[in-house]
Amino acid sequence: MRKILFGLLVLGVAAALIVGELHTKSTEQTPLEKLSRQYARRAGPSVDHTKFAQLQARFKKPQEVTSACIACHNGRDEEVMRSSHWNWERTEYIPGQGIRSVGKKNLVNNFCIGVTGNEPSCNRCHAGYGYAEASFDFTNPLNVDCLSCHDNSGEYTKAAGGAGMPDPSVDLARVAQRVGKPQRLNCGTCHFLGGGGNNVKHGDLETALLDSPKTVDVHMGTDGLDMECVDCHTASKHQMLGKMYSVSSMNRNRVECETCHSTLPHADGVLNSHTLKVACQTCHIPVYAKVNPTKLTWDWSTAGRLQDGKPIEEKGPHGEDTYLSIKGSFTWGTNVKPEYIWFNGTASHYLIGDRIDPSRPVKINTLHGSYDDPDAKIYPVKIHRGKQIYDAEYRYLIQPKLVSTVPGDGGYWTEFDWPKANEEGMRLVGLPYSGKYGFVETEMTWPVNHMVSPTSQTVGCNECHTRKNGRLAAVGGFYLPGRDRNGPVDAAGVGLLAATLAGVCLHGAGRAVAARRKRRAMLDARPEPAPGAALDAQPEAAADAASETEGTERS
Amino acid sequence: MRHYVYGGFERFWHWAQAVLILFLALTGFEIHGSIHFFGFEQAVAYHSTAAYALMVLIAFAGFWHLTTGEWRQYVPTRENLLKQADYYLSGIFRGAPHPTKKTPLSKLNPLQKLVYAGLKTFLIPLMVGSGLVYMFYRYPQRYSVVSLKVGGLEWVAIAHTAGAFLLLAFVITHLYLITTGQTLTSNLKAMITGYEDLPDEDPHGPAASA
């Protein structure tokens, strides 16, 4: 009876558990499922711009398009003119450097160095028309380029070397009638191709994201949610959310994974506790540059090698440039494991004119943070290592003039004359040039935020919690279980165990030897030894012999 | 004469604790990076589960010790302490009798009392304490992550590791000393069955051998 009751009880509990499990599965959505549904919904445009009379005109100049746009969308031009996409600088507090106005306009990098003097080429990516030199009028709203971000036809392109002017082939009216919310191509044209080619700069932003599976980017995968850049990089009054610490300094306006996924997104408590010190990206972006290679090093010192007086190009196995006379030598990488740093959301920058120590790599930007900093977490970064030109006497980086607009203006890319390019470039930034130059190693740090992998490809525990060659091997300031140990304590511990083992072995051996000796002595003492029976006859011996054989147990 | 020395709960507690401590050592030293068996992730999960199980067991054992008065078995004494040490160092090789008489009311010799008291008042609390801090030194709450402000894991982890080495050294010694009872296996059998043949009137008691 009792057995039956017990059996029934067990069955009842099991049934309740199964029903409960099935019930929650069928009705409750996980937070991730809710997010997926929310972002799967797509709102179409609210109006059809092809029907507007204002856009039927034959636009001769792109400024006329802007004029037509802001005739209805009044005030939007002013919003754009307050944004970084327009100003290419913003006032920031830089730790250790004070309040400065910094941005693409005046910072240097270790790719094509800097904008000043090279505006016609670099400023193809400016959200405006005609920023061909530093004297560009940033107050003229007609120069705002609405189409570069809002073209939905995919036909709008800016002219190479055109300082932001559209390519002459573009049918402005056709594009103006097909405007809408920014799509991946709008953002990608500049953010994928920065630095002079696909994926050169970021490593996690490249043309493959226009159409790639979830394994490349779980958010943007066209076989999945197919999200747009602006789904995360939302904007209010044309101020886009998002920061890149190559040009930003302060911990504000960042796009955070937590905004959608919460600070405790895992079902597992141990994983959730990691979120205090480990950024989401660290585990969820195991590698970057998953499809096309990204530039890892750039050595300007080899530039200028000509063949028959003409610049040359050398390509690697995947068609990537390994040498260009105009730029020097490069190395590239695909499926690159990020490097990891403590980062609290603030960065300082090399500002043009800052003194350098040429014996050490110059940090173009420095991301701050440490374990003890409550705002800091471990982030994955791409570190782009360069070797670039500096003034050997004044000991600061040189911003050479690279692009030629008129013959003989010193642009290195046509004249291959460093002294002249240095002289002209430094004149434009307003700093003296000594005439002596050298090449110095530089490092630039780019946080990796995109190319988030599906859960199945997340970085495993043992990739960091391991003694040798772990992903966090170089990240210091804290004790990481599995990676770290205290040498003396471990040595003492192992020594203790060895000594204990040796001790008990010796002690046991001693007992065995003593027992055997004693038994033999007794056997010898007996006049007629009777093997087998002897032990039982001698209580004294038996007690000792017990340590040798179990068979001799007795009370 | 046959005595019932170890009660049912006492034996269950002993063996459960033995299994848990060995399992904790296995998973713990995997977390430490010394060995590879389950993989780090599983080792952490198993170690935490076993730790909770051990803490529940310790709670029950503590209750048992207090309510039965068995805790008195572990009160260290100086009486016979040196004789017991002398026995292990030399007497045992000569076949000298045990200097301490084992009875159900006094199961432990002075050295055992000292070592077990040390275990119960120092080593186990050190392991449980550092283990709890290890688990909770930073922990998530519903809408935020709150940090137990201990600065970092380093000293917690080092204390826990050092304790683990001591505990393991104890286990090795303990396993060996099992064989030093009245016979090679009498101690083991007693802890399995609960019964042990104890000499009631030992003609070779301490007094006789002195």
Interface residues (C-beta under 8 A of the other chain):
Chain A: T263 L264 G269 V270 N272 S273 T275 L276 K277 Y371 D372 P374 G460 C461 N462 H465 T466 R467 F478 Y479 L480 P481 G482 R483 D484 R485 N486 V489 D490 A492 G493 V494 L496 L497 T500 L501 G503 V504 H507 G508 G510 R511 A514 A515 K518 E540 A543 D544 A546 S547 E548 T549 E550 T552 E553 R554 S555
Chain B: I31 H32 G33 G39 F40 E41 V44 A45 S48 Y88 I92 F93 R94 G95 P97 R138 Y139 P140 R142 Y143 S144 V145 S147 G151 G152 L153 E154 A157 I158 T161 A162 A164 F165 L166 L168 A169 I172 T173 L175 Y176 T179 Q182 T183 L184 T185 S186 D197 P199
